């Protein structure tokens, strides 16, 4: 992966509002959306290659900000350092 800066915009959507979001999947960029427990997402990115690397960075940032990925996790300091220049 080449070194670049990515900007992340955070938009909180309640579970009640999520089905109301107008999704246009016609551009081929996204195949579908699925609500998955965050613990499962964390397992998927650590064990599989189901997501593109740049998507994993956004997920890892979310896991850190929400306390799912904690300093006790091996490599935590390295991840935080890499994400927060």
N, CA, C and O of each residue as an XYZ file, in Angstrom:
340
protein
N       0.851     -1.165      0.000
C       0.000      0.000      0.000
C       0.898      1.230      0.000
O       1.850      1.325      0.774
N       0.577      2.159     -0.877
C       1.362      3.376     -0.923
C       0.949      4.321      0.200
O      -0.189      4.301      0.669
N       1.892      5.135      0.611
C       1.636      6.088      1.689
C       0.804      7.244      1.141
O       1.184      7.885      0.161
N      -0.320      7.502      1.776
C      -1.160      8.623      1.384
C      -2.002      9.037      2.579
O      -2.063      8.331      3.586
N      -2.639     10.169      2.460
C      -3.512     10.661      3.514
C      -4.951     10.383      3.133
O      -5.383     10.694      2.023
N      -5.690      9.796      4.061
C      -7.110      9.579      3.854
C      -7.864     10.408      4.875
O      -7.459     10.491      6.034
N      -8.935     11.009      4.459
C      -9.783     11.773      5.361
C     -10.988     10.909      5.710
O     -11.538     10.218      4.852
N     -11.386     10.953      6.957
C     -12.498     10.144      7.433
C     -13.569     11.061      8.011
O     -13.305     11.834      8.933
N     -14.763     10.970      7.470
C     -15.912     11.711      7.989
C     -16.781     10.732      8.759
O     -17.135      9.671      8.244
N     -17.123     11.079      9.975
C     -17.890     10.184     10.839
C     -19.338     10.639     10.858
O     -19.638     11.789     11.177
N     -20.225      9.730     10.515
C     -21.652     10.008     10.502
C     -22.351      8.939     11.312
O     -22.402      7.776     10.911
N     -22.888      9.334     12.453
C     -23.612      8.394     13.323
C     -25.037      8.246     12.818
O     -25.726      9.244     12.609
N     -25.485      7.020     12.620
C     -26.849      6.733     12.195
C     -27.433      5.746     13.191
O     -26.847      4.695     13.452
N     -28.592      6.087     13.748
C     -29.225      5.186     14.706
C     -29.742      3.944     13.984
O     -29.967      3.972     12.774
N     -29.929      2.859     14.729
C     -30.466      1.635     14.141
C     -31.838      1.879     13.527
O     -32.180      1.278     12.508
N     -32.621      2.755     14.141
C     -33.961      3.042     13.633
C     -33.901      3.782     12.297
O     -34.758      3.576     11.438
N     -32.906      4.633     12.117
C     -32.810      5.434     10.896
C     -32.090      4.707      9.771
O     -32.254      5.070      8.606
N     -31.302      3.697     10.087
C     -30.498      3.022      9.077
C     -31.300      2.529      7.877
O     -30.846      2.715      6.748
N     -32.474      1.909      8.058
C     -33.219      1.458      6.872
C     -33.758      2.597      6.013
O     -34.139      2.378      4.863
N     -33.792      3.809      6.562
C     -34.337      4.944      5.828
C     -33.309      5.609      4.916
O     -33.660      6.465      4.104
N     -32.043      5.217      5.048
C     -30.983      5.816      4.238
C     -31.201      5.413      2.788
O     -31.351      4.229      2.486
N     -31.220      6.394      1.888
C     -31.413      6.120      0.472
C     -30.092      5.642     -0.116
O     -29.140      6.414     -0.225
N     -30.038      4.389     -0.489
C     -28.805      3.808     -1.004
C     -28.904      3.610     -2.507
O     -29.816      2.948     -3.001
N     -27.964      4.187     -3.218
C     -27.910      3.996     -4.662
C     -26.738      3.075     -4.948
O     -25.585      3.501     -4.891
N     -27.021      1.824     -5.253
C     -25.975      0.834     -5.502
C     -25.707      0.669     -6.993
O     -25.089     -0.314     -7.402
N     -26.156      1.603     -7.799
C     -26.058      1.478     -9.247
C     -24.651      1.718     -9.792
O     -24.349      1.290    -10.906
N     -23.788      2.387     -9.038
C     -22.471      2.726     -9.581
C     -21.481      1.567     -9.523
O     -20.368      1.686    -10.034
N     -21.871      0.438     -8.903
C     -20.998     -0.728     -8.848
C     -19.917     -0.643     -7.779
O     -19.143     -1.586     -7.613
N     -19.851      0.456     -7.061
C     -18.835      0.633     -6.023
C     -19.130     -0.251     -4.810
O     -18.206     -0.761     -4.175
N     -20.411     -0.433     -4.488
C     -20.814     -1.237     -3.338
C     -21.794     -2.299     -3.807
O     -22.760     -2.002     -4.511
N     -21.538     -3.533     -3.413
C     -22.426     -4.625     -3.808
C     -23.669     -4.673     -2.934
O     -24.779     -4.862     -3.431
N     -23.477     -4.501     -1.615
C     -24.599     -4.551     -0.686
C     -24.166     -3.997      0.664
O     -22.986     -3.731      0.894
N     -25.134     -3.829      1.547
C     -24.871     -3.419      2.916
C     -25.430     -4.481      3.844
O     -26.462     -5.088      3.558
N     -24.741     -4.704      4.960
C     -25.189     -5.692      5.934
C     -24.802     -5.195      7.325
O     -23.674     -4.748      7.535
N     -25.726     -5.270      8.267
C     -25.440     -4.892      9.646
C     -24.780     -6.084     10.333
O     -25.396     -7.140     10.478
N     -23.530     -5.914     10.755
C     -22.738     -6.992     11.339
C     -22.236     -6.541     12.708
O     -21.780     -5.405     12.841
N     -22.305     -7.398     13.729
C     -21.758     -7.025     15.040
C     -20.271     -6.658     14.920
O     -19.520     -7.299     14.184
N     -19.867     -5.626     15.650
C     -18.498     -5.112     15.518
C     -17.448     -6.169     15.864
O     -16.362     -6.165     15.284
N     -17.748     -7.060     16.786
C     -16.790     -8.119     17.134
C     -16.541     -9.032     15.935
O     -15.423     -9.503     15.730
N     -17.588     -9.279     15.145
C     -17.437    -10.113     13.950
C     -16.603     -9.390     12.900
O     -15.769    -10.002     12.232
N     -16.828     -8.092     12.756
C     -16.043     -7.303     11.803
C     -14.567     -7.336     12.200
O     -13.698     -7.509     11.345
N     -14.282     -7.171     13.490
C     -12.895     -7.212     13.977
C     -12.260     -8.557     13.659
O     -11.101     -8.613     13.247
N     -13.000     -9.630     13.846
C     -12.475    -10.970     13.541
C     -12.232    -11.124     12.040
O     -11.208    -11.665     11.622
N     -13.169    -10.650     11.244
C     -13.037    -10.769      9.790
C     -11.787    -10.063      9.285
O     -11.048    -10.627      8.478
N     -11.534     -8.837      9.745
C     -10.352     -8.128      9.225
C      -9.046     -8.702      9.758
O      -7.994     -8.505      9.152
N      -9.099     -9.409     10.883
C      -7.862     -9.997     11.396
C      -7.583    -11.378     10.809
O      -6.436    -11.824     10.807
N      -8.622    -12.065     10.308
C      -8.448    -13.440      9.835
C      -8.644    -13.627      8.337
O      -8.178    -14.620      7.777
N      -9.312    -12.713      7.689
C      -9.654    -12.892      6.280
C      -9.219    -11.676      5.466
O      -8.754    -10.674      6.009
N      -9.378    -11.789      4.182
C      -9.103    -10.657      3.286
C     -10.395    -10.265      2.572
O     -10.432    -10.136      1.348
N     -11.449    -10.078      3.362
C     -12.770     -9.771      2.816
C     -12.915     -8.292      2.464
O     -13.800     -7.926      1.690
N     -12.057     -7.443      3.022
C     -12.144     -6.001      2.783
C     -10.851     -5.512      2.138
O      -9.787     -6.099      2.332
N     -10.959     -4.434      1.372
C      -9.764     -3.827      0.786
C      -8.938     -3.210      1.920
O      -9.498     -2.807      2.940
N      -7.609     -3.131      1.751
C      -6.747     -2.581      2.809
C      -7.154     -1.191      3.287
O      -7.110     -0.918      4.486
N      -7.549     -0.307      2.371
C      -7.929      1.046      2.804
C      -9.208      1.012      3.642
O      -9.391      1.865      4.510
N     -10.089      0.052      3.402
C     -11.295     -0.099      4.215
C     -10.932     -0.609      5.610
O     -11.535     -0.201      6.603
N      -9.950     -1.497      5.676
C      -9.507     -2.017      6.974
C      -8.962     -0.904      7.854
O      -9.151     -0.929      9.070
N      -8.287      0.074      7.254
C      -7.766      1.200      8.040
C      -8.894      1.960      8.719
O      -8.772      2.344      9.883
N      -9.987      2.180      8.004
C     -11.137      2.886      8.574
C     -11.753      2.055      9.697
O     -12.137      2.596     10.735
N     -11.846      0.754      9.492
C     -12.411     -0.137     10.515
C     -11.524     -0.161     11.753
O     -12.028     -0.100     12.875
N     -10.214     -0.249     11.565
C      -9.286     -0.256     12.704
C      -9.400      1.047     13.483
O      -9.396      1.037     14.714
N      -9.502      2.168     12.774
C      -9.681      3.458     13.444
C     -10.961      3.445     14.287
O     -10.955      3.918     15.424
N     -12.047      2.913     13.745
C     -13.314      2.812     14.474
C     -13.141      1.941     15.718
O     -13.600      2.306     16.800
N     -12.478      0.787     15.565
C     -12.272     -0.126     16.691
C     -11.492      0.544     17.815
O     -11.781      0.322     18.991
N     -10.517      1.353     17.463
C      -9.726      2.059     18.470
C     -10.570      3.138     19.151
O     -10.597      3.222     20.379
N     -11.261      3.966     18.355
C     -12.057      5.058     18.928
C     -13.187      4.569     19.820
O     -13.593      5.279     20.740
N     -13.699      3.378     19.568
C     -14.821      2.850     20.343
C     -14.400      1.831     21.401
O     -15.246      1.168     22.001
N     -13.096      1.708     21.626
C     -12.602      0.873     22.711
C     -12.700     -0.627     22.484
O     -12.544     -1.406     23.424
N     -12.954     -1.041     21.256
C     -12.977     -2.476     20.951
C     -11.545     -2.984     20.847
O     -11.233     -4.078     21.318
N     -10.689     -2.199     20.239
C      -9.265     -2.506     20.141
C      -8.563     -1.677     21.211
O      -8.547     -0.448     21.135
N      -7.986     -2.340     22.201
C      -7.412     -1.663     23.373
C      -5.890     -1.807     23.403
O      -5.327     -2.594     22.641
N      -5.222     -1.054     24.278
C      -3.758     -1.137     24.366
C      -3.235     -2.540     24.690
O      -2.061     -2.827     24.454
N      -4.078     -3.400     25.218
C      -3.644     -4.766     25.518
C      -3.472     -5.609     24.258
O      -2.821     -6.653     24.297
N      -4.041     -5.173     23.157
C      -3.957     -5.918     21.894
C      -2.528     -5.843     21.352
O      -1.938     -4.764     21.314
N      -1.965     -6.989     20.932
C      -0.618     -6.968     20.347
C      -0.568     -6.039     19.128
O      -1.406     -6.138     18.232
N       0.401     -5.154     19.102
C       0.568     -4.238     17.985
C      -0.274     -2.974     18.063
O      -0.285     -2.175     17.126
N      -0.983     -2.787     19.179
C      -1.856     -1.615     19.337
C      -1.084     -0.307     19.138
O      -1.510      0.552     18.365
N       0.038     -0.153     19.827
C       0.807      1.095     19.738
C       1.244      1.371     18.303
O       1.215      2.512     17.841
N       1.641      0.336     17.621
C       2.067      0.488     16.224
C       0.921      0.937     15.328
O       1.097      1.788     14.457
N      -0.261      0.351     15.554
C      -1.443      0.743     14.782
C      -1.813      2.201     15.029
O      -2.063      2.956     14.088
N      -1.846      2.589     16.298
C      -2.201      3.974     16.636
C      -1.199      4.942     16.039
O      -1.583      5.980     15.500
N       0.070      4.616     16.127
C       1.103      5.473     15.565
C       0.931      5.607     14.048
O       1.072      6.701     13.502
N       0.629      4.508     13.375
C       0.470      4.533     11.923
C      -0.773      5.315     11.492
O      -0.772      5.951     10.438
N      -1.824      5.268     12.299
C      -3.062      5.953     11.945
C      -3.062      7.428     12.308
O      -3.785      8.213     11.696
N      -2.278      7.810     13.276
C      -2.307      9.179     13.783
C      -0.929      9.837     13.612
O      -0.124      9.871     14.543
N      -0.680     10.354     12.417
C       0.665     10.937     12.167
C       0.958     12.173     12.985
O       2.040     12.749     12.867
